[in-house]
Amino acid sequence: MVRGMSRGKDERPPITKSDIRRALRQGHIPFTIDRPRVEELENFVSTPIGSYVEIHGIAINYPERRKLVLRPLLSNPYVEIELLNVGEELGSRLHGETVKIIGKKVGRCSIAVESIRRWALDAPPPPISFEYVKDMVLDGIELGIPEDLAALALVSSPRYEVIGLGGIHVTFIGKGYSYLDKRLRCNTISIPRFWRYGKTTASSYVKGKMRSLASRSKSTYVEYSLNVQLEKNDILPELPVDYPIHVVRASREDVYPDFDVMDYSVYVKALRPSIGESDEVRRKLEDIAIWFEKWVQTLSLPPDVVGRGKLIDLDYLGKPASIIRIAQALARTAWSRDATPFIDRAKQLIAKALESIAEQFSTRPTRVMKLSELEALILKVIERLEASYQRGVPLNAIIEELRVKGVGVRDVVQALDRLRLRGYVYCPIPEHYRVVRI
């Protein structure tokens, strides 16, 4: 299904992320999550030094400076109040948590803390729903997976405290996958030391330009959603994914941030759905992991897709930590504080995502289907060139081989699409082809 716009693009002028950041820096409060906190911050500013104060916000820890601060406006990184008399260990545990502070104001922007308690967010929810978010983000994009999965990156779970792992990891495959990534990035605003929707490639990871999964268990980011482009499968064990997103096709039009989607994303990420810690829940999560290991074997996927360091890594996918993050994200979309009822839904969504991937690597149909002369020629070209290309024969190489025979680019691309749909070829990575072996 291709999503449609829920309203016309001309109803308001386009905005940019720079517009939003400028509004934050100048003290304007554009997001729903911060509106109830404005009066409280104004009261703190006008309270004389030496007076006792009570104020709410999000705790942000700076371990390198041994400093804990409070952001009274959760989405505004330019307003911070230093919290004194808080130990390093407690500060580390509170990083990214919404808290209530009681203490004495000892400076213009500092409090000597006497009481610090976790605090449940009390701001009213934004005026839009998750359905609106999906309509905007997936406009003009056709997916081979459930739509909820594609939009969950915008509400990806913050750090799961017990196991110290961060937000959902997704990888995109298919035609036009980069345009979905662009839409997700465009509609998410990064808040320093709290969350970001990030992107990395395997090569940039090797060069140390991006933080690895392990570093996310520290206090650098509470949540870090990662898009891994499959460029070097040999190092993917360091960058595992919770589920793949199969993009069938995507429009290439210009994309502008939608203010309401940003507002929703910022609010939802601050929610803290919990998971039950009973033996029953633990057993259920363990049973799901075992089920995935057995079930994936029935999908008849080729060996270069399943295994450690591959697209479907069962050392990670379907494991309890992965299921928990997806269940928490689903709970956010329903404004629920309990993610336990969403465990089964998380399992179903991952299974459907894997089924979509399996369709791309299915064996040839047993029914005899006549190949056109061009399709048969393309198969022979791919088979001949496969030995020279470990990651699959590039589309450009196929086009060049057939160009000398007078075949046009469009004819080659259309024939390859037909061969993929009928199970004769598959793409280990976008625009690289291999013949399916019977």
N, C-alpha and C positions, 0 to 999 in steps of 0.2 A: 504494500500500500504506500502511496505517495501522500505525504501530509500536505494540507493546504493552509494558506495563511488564514488566521482568524480575524484579521482586519486589514484594511488597506494600508500600504506603506506610506501614503501621502497624508495620513491623518495628523502627523506631527513631524517636524524636521528631524533628520538623523542626528544622534549624539555620538560622541567618542569616549573612549576610556579617559582620555585627557580631560574632558569636560567634568567627568565624575571626580577624578582625583583633584582637580582644581577646586571643585565645590567643597570637598572634604578639607583641603588645606586652608581654605578661606573661612572655615567655620560654619558653612551651610550644612544642614543635616538632611540629606536626600533619602536616607534609608529608613524603612519602617522600624527596624530593630532599635534605632537610637532615639526615636522621638520621645518616648517616655522618660529618657534619662537627661534631657536637656535642662529641665528645671532643677534637678538635683545637682547637676554640674554648676549651674549658675549660683546656687546656694553655697556650694563649696567655695567657689571663687570669692564670694562676698563675705564669707565667715572669717573673722579675725584670727590671726595666728595665736595659738595657745588655747583655742576653743576645741571642744570635743565635736567630732563629726561622724556621720554615718553615710556611707556612699557605696553604690554597687557598680560593678563593671566586670571586665575580664582580666584575669591575672596573666601577665606576660613575664617570663623569666629570662634574664640575660646572664647565663652562667659564666661567660668569659669576663663579665664585669661584676660578678657576684651581686647582682641587682635584680630585685623584683619590683615591677611596676603594675599599676592598675590603669586600664583604659576604660574610663567611665562611658565613653561612646564606643561601643564594641567595634564598629567598622571604621573608626577614625584613628589611624596610627600616629597622628600629629599631636594628640592630647594624651599625656601620660602623667600619672602621679606616683612618685616613688614611695614604696612601702618599706618602712624601717622596722627593725627588731623582728624580722622573719628569717629563720634559719635557712641555709642553703638547701637542705634535703626537702623541707616543706615547700620551699619555693619551686623546686624542680617538679614536685608532685602536683602543684597547683597550676602549672603552666597550661594555658588555654582553657582554664575552667572559669565559669561565671561565679563570682564570689560577692559576699557582703562584708564590708570593712567597717569596724568601729575603732576609733583611736583619736589621738590628739593631733591637730594640725600644727606642725612644727616649722613649716616653711611655706612659701607660696605654692609649691607643688610637691609637698611631702607630708606624710602622715606617720607618726609613731604608733604602730598597730598594737592594739590591746586585744582585739578579737577579730578572727577571720573565719568565715563560714562559707561553705558552698551554697550557692543561691540558684534557684530554678528561674529561668528566664520568664519574665512576666509581661513582656510586650505583646500586644495583640498581633495576630498573624497578618501578613500582607494581604492585599485585596484580590489576589489571583490564586489559581489552583495549579496543581501539577499538570493537569490537562492543557492549560494555557501554555505552560512552559514547553511541553512537548510540541504543541502546534507551532510555536515560534521557532524553536531550535531545529525541528525536523521538516520545516517547510521546504518542499521541493526535493526531499531526500527519500529514496526508497531503500528499505532495509530488508535483510533476510533474517532478522532476529526480532524478538519482542521490543516494541518501542520504548518501554520503561527502561530497559537496559541501557539504551543509547543516551538517555537523558539523566541517568543516575550519577554520571560523573559530575554534574552540577551540584548535587547534594551529597557527595561522597562523604563517608563516615570519617570523623576525626579519629585521633589516636585511640585505639582500644587499650585502656590503661594496663590491664592485667598482663597481656602478652606484648605490649609495646609496639604494635604495628599500626601503620597509618591508613590512609584512604584507599579507595578502590584503584586497582591498576587495570587499564584496558588497553587493548591493541586493536587497530583498525586494519581490515583487509578488504579488498574488493575494488570496484571501479569508483573513483571519486572519493575515496576514504578521507583524503586530506581536507576536503571541503566540510565534512562533518566535524573534523577536529577543529577547523577554523571557526565554525559556528559555536562550538563549546567554549573555545578560548575567548572568543569575542564577547560572549555573554557572561563571563565570570571575571570578577575583579579581585586581584590579589591583595591580601592584607598582610603586611610584613610580620613575620614570626607567628602567624596564626594559620593562614591557609593560602593555597594557590592551586590553580589548575596548570600543571607543568607539562612540558614536552621534552623528550630527549631522544636521540638516536643512539644506537649501539656505539657508533664511533665517538660521539661526544662523551659518552660515559667512560670510555677507555681513556680519553684525554683528561678526565677528571673535571670536566666542566659542569657536571651535574652530580648531585648527591645520590648515593646508592640507597637501596632499600634499608640497609643496616643503619645508616645515619638518621633515618626517620624515626628510629626508636629512641633517639635522644630528643632534646628539647628544641631543635631547630624549627621544625614545623609540627603543628598539631595534625595537619592533614596535608597530604600531597598526592594529588591524583596525577597519574603518569600515563602518557601515551607513548608506547614503545613502537617505533617503526622497525619492522623486521629486516634489518640490514646485515646483521652478523649473528646468526643463530648460535654460534659457538659460545657467546658470552651471555646469552639470555638467562642462565641460571641466576645471575645477579640481578636480573630485572624481570621477575616472573609476573604473570598477568592473572587476574581473577576470571576474566572471560574475554573472548574475542568478539568484536563487533563487525559483522559482515555487511558492508555497504554495497547494494546492488547498483545504484547510480545516484548521482547528486548533481544539482544545478550549480553552475559556476558563477552565479551573479554576485555582485558586491554584497557584503554583509555588514550591518551596523549593529552595535549593541542595543538591546532592548532594555530600557530602564526597569520595567516591571520584572523581567526575568532576573536581572542583577539583584534587584531588591529582594526577590524571593530566595535566590541562592544564598545571599548573605545571611538572611534570617534563619533559613533552615539549617545551615551548617552550625549554628550556635545551639541547636537543640541537642539533648543528650539522652537518646533512647538507651535503655539498659537491656541486658540479656540475663535471663534467669540463670542462677549458678547451681541449680539442683542437679543431682545425679541423673535425673531423667533427661534434662537438657543436654548434659555432657554425652550421655549415651546416644542421644538422637543425632548430635553433630558427628560423633564417631561413626555411627551407622551410615550417615550420608556420605562420608568420605570413602568408606568401604564400598558402598553402592556405586559411586562414581568410578572407582578403579575397575570394577567388574563390568559396568555398563559400557564404558568407553571401548572396551575390547570388542564389543558386539557391533561397533559402528563401521568396522572394516576400513579404518583410516590407514593411509600409507605410513611407513615407519619414519619418514622424514617430517611428520606432523606431530606425532605423539612420542613423548619421552622426555628425559631430563634435558633441559635447555631448548626444547622445541616449543612450537606454538601452544600445544596442550601438554603442560607439565603437571603430572599427577602428584608430584611432590608438593604442589602448591594449590592448583585448581581443585575446588571442591572440599578443601580441608576446612576444619572448624574456623580458623581465623578468617578465611576468605568468605565463608558463608555468613559469619557474624557481621562483617563490614557491609555486605549487600543487604542483609536483613535490617541493619540500622538505617541504611539509606532509604529503604522502602518505608520504614516506620516514620521517618521524617516527612515523607510525602503525604502521610496520613495524619500528621500532627500527633503522632502517638509517642508516649514516653516508654513504652514497652515494645522491644523489638522481637521478643520471643515468638509471638504469633506469626511473624513474617519469615520464619526459618524455612517452612515448606515452600513458600512462594519463591524464596531465593533459590532453592534447589530446582524448582520447575523452570525458572528463567535461565539458569546456567545450562540445564539440559537442552532447552530449546535453542540456545545459542550454539551448542555443540552439534546439534542436529543440523542446523543451518550450514555449519562448516563441513560436516560430513557429506552433505549433498554436493559440495564443490569437489569432493574427492571420490565420488561414488564410482563403482566399476561400470564398464559398458553394459548397456541393457542386453538381456538375453535375446530379445526380439531383434531380428535382422533389420537394420535400417540402412538403406542405400546411401552411400556417400557421393557427393557431387565430385566432379573431376578436380575442382579446386581444393575441396576439403581433403581429398586423398593426397593431393600434391603437398599440402601444408603438413599433413601428418608425416610424410616421408622426409620433408625438410627438418622438422623438429627431431625426428628419430636420428637423422644423420648428424645434427649439430649438438645433440644432448651431451655427448662425451666431452665437448669443449666448454660446457657451461655447468658448473656444479650446482648453481642455484636455479637452474632452469634456463631455457633459451630465451634471450630478450626479444621483445616484440620488434625492436628495430632491426635485429639480425634477420628475423623471418621476413620482414618487409624488404630488406635489401636483397635477400636471396631471390625473392619473387619479382622484384622490380625489373631485373634483367630479362625476365620471361614476359614482361609486359603487363603484370598484374598490379592494379592500383591499390593504394593504401586502404581506402575504405572497404574494398572487396575483401582484403586480407583480414581486417578487423572484424567484419561481419561474419566471415567464415569461422574465425577463431571463437567468437561468441557462440555460434551454433554448435561447434565441437565441444565446448565446455558444457553447455546445457544438456547435451546428449551423452556426456560422460566419457568422451574420447581423450580429452586433455584436461589438465588442472594447472593451477597457478600456485606454486609454493610461496611465491611473493608476487606482489602486483606486477603485471605486464611481463612476467617470465613464465614460460610454458614447458610442461613435460607431458609425455604421452602416458596415459594410464595403461599399466600392464595387466593383462588378464591372468 
